[in-house]
């Protein structure tokens, strides 16, 4: 692991940080980022590794403090040899979590997330409080990309697994209570990294990257492309049940992250970063993703697809005030893939180099989702 993916070896705390230039006064609060940071210094895949959260506290044009902390999960505290996700009998211990993909705030809690396991709650000072299973109500994994409704304050999410039930939809009230868990029937153990919402719907992407036992035994990413699985979008009313779920066939592809979705009359519009395929021969197989639109007509059942741009992007985002609503603007990270000589097969040189606003680039280097913040004058700060 090197470059942006090289692990940070120390935890640090610093106060009254030097600011070069000026911070917008609208930046008030806590900026957090989470990512894989193997404590050992090495990892079989750059998606793996112990979670480390970095935080900067901002107020009144000042950066008050910075700190970074490993998430004190069971694998961190007990070691990977003791804290085992998949038990000898084939069962899954969801309290075993790397907590290395995302961190979200909802209902007064900060949750460090990885899609294999339960969330891990942390304090605003980045101390680990422990596993959070919604008072015993959550029995599946939780996606690292829940959706927060800007209208109701609800949090919608799902969990997937390599044993039945392969997919379960959940939603939590604005107060943080888990009020629904609904099994969604899919053909097999698909890897569903993310999903989308509109004001009225949840949208599942059932795509042909599925669990691979041989890769699991190798200790790398245990998923592979399947020509036999098929690809479809599932659309269900928010808070609905499986009887109300409808599936729509699409061209085979893979999507890690959607930009956004919204409803237009009888149509649902979903914009995503779409890969033609990934991980056919190995977990190093990455093609380039492009901004792509699915338009699903719920009345006729027709699906229209179109690529919207030639730029290779990832980590698309919208202003969170527009999550599930029609959006005029979007943000993403430009990326490209470069072959590396004398490097392990599963360590490709994927370079995320520019933040993209429509067709405009900056010069920042960032492998992260852009963060969009509202300001008092009604504009957004990126």
C-alpha positions in Angstrom: 0.0 0.0 0.0 1.5 3.3 -1.0 0.6 6.9 -1.9 -2.9 7.8 -0.7 -3.4 4.2 0.4 -0.3 4.0 2.6 -1.3 3.5 6.3 -0.8 6.2 9.0 1.3 4.7 11.8 0.6 7.1 14.7 -2.4 8.6 16.5 -2.0 12.3 17.1 -3.8 15.2 18.8 -3.1 18.9 17.9 -4.8 22.1 19.0 -5.1 25.6 17.4 -4.0 24.5 14.0 -2.4 26.9 11.6 -4.7 28.0 8.8 -3.3 29.0 5.5 -5.6 31.5 3.9 -9.0 31.8 5.6 -11.7 29.3 6.6 -15.3 30.3 5.6 -17.3 31.2 8.7 -20.0 28.8 7.6 -17.6 25.9 8.4 -18.7 25.2 12.0 -18.7 21.7 13.5 -16.7 18.5 13.1 -15.3 17.2 9.8 -14.7 13.5 10.0 -13.3 10.9 7.5 -12.8 7.2 7.9 -10.8 4.7 5.9 -8.9 1.4 6.0 -5.6 1.9 7.9 -4.0 -1.5 8.7 -2.4 -1.4 12.1 0.2 -3.9 10.9 1.2 -1.7 8.0 0.1 -4.1 5.3 -3.2 -5.5 3.9 -4.2 -8.1 1.3 -6.5 -5.5 -0.3 -6.8 -1.7 -0.1 -10.4 -2.1 0.9 -9.4 -4.0 4.0 -7.5 -2.9 7.1 -8.4 -1.4 10.5 -10.6 1.6 10.5 -9.0 5.0 11.4 -11.1 8.1 11.8 -9.6 11.6 11.3 -11.3 14.6 12.7 -11.0 18.4 12.6 -13.1 20.7 14.8 -13.9 24.0 13.0 -15.5 27.2 14.5 -15.3 30.9 13.9 -12.8 30.7 11.1 -10.5 28.5 13.3 -9.4 24.9 13.2 -9.6 24.2 16.9 -8.2 20.7 17.0 -7.2 17.7 14.9 -7.0 14.1 16.1 -6.9 10.7 14.5 -7.9 7.4 16.2 -8.1 3.8 15.2 -11.5 2.5 15.9 -11.1 0.2 18.9 -13.0 -2.8 17.3 -12.7 -6.4 18.4 -10.2 -7.1 15.6 -8.1 -4.1 16.8 -8.2 -5.1 20.5 -8.1 -8.9 20.2 -6.3 -9.5 16.9 -7.6 -10.9 13.7 -6.7 -14.5 14.8 -9.1 -14.2 17.8 -11.8 -11.9 16.5 -13.2 -13.9 13.6 -16.1 -12.7 11.5 -16.9 -16.1 10.0 -17.1 -18.7 12.7 -15.9 -22.4 12.2 -19.6 -23.5 12.0 -20.2 -21.0 9.1 -22.2 -18.5 11.3 -21.2 -14.8 11.2 -20.4 -12.8 14.3 -21.5 -9.3 13.4 -19.8 -7.8 16.4 -16.5 -8.4 14.6 -16.0 -5.2 12.5 -13.1 -3.3 10.9 -15.4 -0.2 10.9 -13.2 1.2 8.1 -15.5 2.6 5.4 -17.6 5.6 6.6 -18.7 7.5 9.6 -22.2 9.0 9.9 -24.0 11.1 12.4 -27.7 10.4 13.2 -29.9 11.0 16.2 -27.0 12.2 18.3 -24.8 9.2 17.6 -21.6 8.9 15.5 -21.5 5.5 13.8 -18.3 4.1 12.2 -19.4 1.6 9.5 -18.3 -1.3 7.4 -20.8 -3.3 5.4 -19.9 -6.7 6.9 -20.9 -6.0 10.5 -22.8 -4.0 13.1 -22.0 -0.2 13.5 -19.4 0.9 16.0 -20.4 4.0 18.0 -17.8 6.7 18.7 -17.7 10.0 20.7 -17.1 13.4 19.1 -13.5 13.1 20.6 -13.1 9.9 18.5 -13.1 7.5 21.5 -14.8 4.2 20.8 -17.9 3.4 22.7 -18.5 -0.1 21.2 -20.8 -2.1 19.0 -24.3 -0.6 18.3 -27.0 -3.0 17.3 -29.9 -0.6 17.8 -30.8 -2.1 21.2 -30.7 -5.6 20.0 -33.1 -5.0 17.0 -30.4 -5.1 14.3 -29.6 -8.7 13.4 -27.8 -8.2 10.0 -24.9 -6.2 8.8 -25.3 -2.5 8.1 -24.3 -0.8 4.8 -21.6 1.8 5.1 -23.8 4.1 3.1 -27.1 4.7 4.8 -29.3 7.5 3.4 -30.5 10.3 5.6 -33.8 11.9 4.4 -33.5 15.7 4.5 -37.3 16.0 4.9 -38.1 13.5 7.6 -34.7 12.9 9.3 -35.2 9.2 8.9 -32.2 6.9 8.2 -32.7 4.2 5.5 -30.2 1.4 5.2 -29.8 -2.3 4.4 -27.5 -5.2 5.2 -26.3 -7.9 2.9 -24.5 -11.2 3.5 -23.1 -14.3 1.9 -25.7 -16.6 3.6 -29.5 -16.1 3.7 -31.1 -13.7 4.1 -28.9 -12.2 1.4 -30.5 -8.7 1.7 -32.5 -7.0 4.4 -33.9 -3.4 4.3 -34.1 -1.3 7.5 -35.2 2.1 8.4 -34.7 4.1 11.6 -36.8 7.0 12.8 -35.4 10.5 13.2 -35.0 9.6 16.9 -32.7 6.7 16.1 -35.2 3.8 16.7 -35.0 0.9 14.3 -38.7 0.6 13.3 -38.6 -1.8 10.3 -36.5 -4.7 9.0 -37.7 -6.3 5.8 -36.1 -9.3 4.1 -35.6 -8.6 0.3 -35.4 -11.8 -1.8 -32.5 -11.9 -4.2 -31.1 -14.9 -6.2 -27.8 -15.1 -4.3 -25.0 -13.5 -2.3 -24.6 -10.3 -4.2 -22.3 -7.5 -3.0 -24.5 -4.5 -2.6 -22.3 -1.7 -1.5 -24.8 1.2 -1.7 -28.3 2.1 -2.7 -30.5 5.2 -3.2 -33.7 6.8 -2.0 -36.3 9.2 -3.4 -39.0 11.0 -1.4 -41.2 7.9 -1.9 -38.9 5.0 -2.8 -35.9 3.0 -1.9 -33.8 1.6 -4.8 -31.7 -1.6 -4.6 -29.0 -2.4 -7.2 -28.9 -6.2 -7.5 -25.7 -6.6 -9.7 -23.5 -9.5 -10.8 -20.6 -9.3 -8.3 -21.2 -12.2 -5.9 -19.5 -14.0 -3.0 -16.6 -16.2 -4.1 -15.5 -18.8 -1.6 -12.1 -19.4 -3.1 -11.2 -15.7 -2.8 -12.4 -15.7 0.7 -10.0 -18.6 1.6 -7.2 -16.5 0.0 -7.9 -13.7 2.5 -8.6 -11.0 -0.1 -11.9 -9.4 -1.3 -14.3 -12.4 -1.3 -16.4 -11.3 -4.3 -16.1 -11.8 -8.1 -17.9 -10.9 -11.3 -20.5 -13.4 -12.5 -21.7 -13.7 -16.0 -24.7 -15.8 -14.8 -26.1 -13.6 -12.1 -27.9 -10.9 -14.1 -28.5 -7.2 -13.2 -31.6 -5.4 -12.1 -32.9 -2.5 -10.1 -35.4 -3.0 -7.3 -37.8 -0.2 -6.4 -40.0 -0.3 -3.3 -42.0 2.3 -1.4 -40.1 3.7 1.6 -41.3 1.7 4.6 -42.9 -0.8 2.3 -42.7 -4.6 2.2 -41.4 -7.2 -0.3 -44.9 -7.5 -1.8 -44.6 -3.9 -3.1 -41.1 -4.4 -4.5 -40.7 -4.3 -8.3 -37.6 -5.5 -10.2 -36.4 -4.0 -13.5 -33.8 -5.7 -15.7 -30.8 -3.6 -16.8 -27.6 -4.2 -18.7 -24.9 -6.0 -16.6 -22.7 -3.6 -14.8 -21.5 -2.7 -11.3 -22.1 0.3 -9.2 -20.3 1.1 -5.9 -21.9 4.6 -5.5 -25.0 6.4 -6.8 -25.0 10.2 -7.2 -28.6 10.6 -6.3 -32.1 9.6 -7.2 -35.5 11.3 -7.5 -39.0 10.8 -8.7 -40.6 12.6 -11.7 -44.2 11.7 -11.9 -44.4 7.9 -12.7 -40.6 7.8 -13.3 -37.7 7.2 -11.0 -34.4 8.7 -12.1 -31.2 7.2 -10.7 -27.7 8.6 -11.5 -24.7 6.5 -10.7 -21.0 5.9 -11.3 -21.3 2.8 -13.5 -18.6 0.3 -14.2 -19.1 -2.1 -17.2 -17.6 -4.8 -15.0 -15.1 -5.3 -12.2 -13.2 -8.2 -10.5 -13.5 -10.8 -13.3 -10.1 -12.3 -12.9 -9.0 -10.8 -9.6 -9.9 -8.1 -7.1 -7.5 -5.8 -8.9 -9.7 -5.7 -12.0 -11.1 -2.2 -12.2 -12.5 -0.6 -15.3 -13.4 3.1 -15.4 -16.7 4.3 -14.1 -18.8 7.0 -15.8 -21.8 9.1 -14.8 -24.8 7.0 -16.0 -28.5 7.5 -15.8 -31.3 5.0 -15.3 -34.8 6.2 -16.0 -37.4 3.7 -14.8 -41.1 4.2 -15.9 -43.1 2.6 -13.1 -46.3 2.8 -15.3 -45.0 0.9 -18.3 -42.1 -1.0 -16.8 -39.6 0.4 -19.3 -36.0 1.3 -18.4 -33.9 3.8 -20.3 -30.2 4.0 -19.8 -27.7 6.6 -21.0 -24.1 7.6 -20.2 -24.1 11.3 -19.3 -20.4 12.1 -19.6 -17.0 10.7 -20.7 -15.1 11.6 -17.6 -14.0 8.7 -15.4 -15.4 9.4 -11.9 -16.1 7.9 -8.5 -17.5 8.9 -5.1 -20.3 11.0 -6.5 -22.2 13.2 -4.1 -25.0 15.8 -3.9 -25.7 18.5 -1.4 -27.3 16.4 1.5 -30.2 18.8 1.5 -31.1 17.3 -2.0 -30.7 13.6 -1.1 -33.6 11.8 -2.7 -34.8 15.0 -4.4 -34.1 16.5 -7.8 -30.6 18.0 -8.0 -29.2 20.5 -10.4 -25.5 20.0 -9.4 -23.4 17.0 -8.4 -19.8 16.5 -7.3 -17.4 13.6 -7.9 -13.8 12.6 -7.9 -11.9 12.2 -11.2 -9.8 9.0 -11.2 -7.7 6.8 -13.5 -5.9 3.5 -13.2 -2.2 3.0 -13.9 -0.5 -0.4 -14.0 2.3 -0.9 -11.4 5.4 -3.0 -12.1 6.5 -5.4 -9.4 3.4 -4.9 -7.3 1.0 -7.5 -5.9 -1.8 -8.3 -8.2 -4.4 -7.0 -5.8 -2.8 -3.6 -5.3 -3.6 -1.6 -8.4 -2.5 2.1 -8.7 -5.9 3.8 -8.7 -5.4 7.5 -8.5 -8.1 9.9 -7.4 -6.8 13.2 -8.5 -9.4 16.0 -8.9 -12.7 17.0 -7.4 -15.2 17.6 -10.3 -18.0 20.1 -10.2 -19.9 19.3 -13.4 -17.1 19.6 -16.0 -14.9 21.8 -13.8 -11.8 20.4 -11.9 -9.7 21.6 -9.0 -6.1 20.7 -8.4 -6.7 18.9 -5.1 -5.8 15.2 -4.7 -8.4 13.3 -2.8 -9.6 9.7 -2.7 -12.7 10.7 -0.7 -16.3 11.6 -1.3 -16.6 15.4 -1.6 -18.4 16.9 1.4 -21.0 19.6 0.7 -22.0 22.0 3.5 -24.8 24.6 3.4 -24.0 28.2 4.3 -26.1 31.1 5.5 -26.3 32.7 2.1 -28.0 29.7 0.6 -25.0 28.5 -1.3 -23.0 25.3 -0.6 -19.4 25.0 0.5 -17.5 22.0 -0.9 
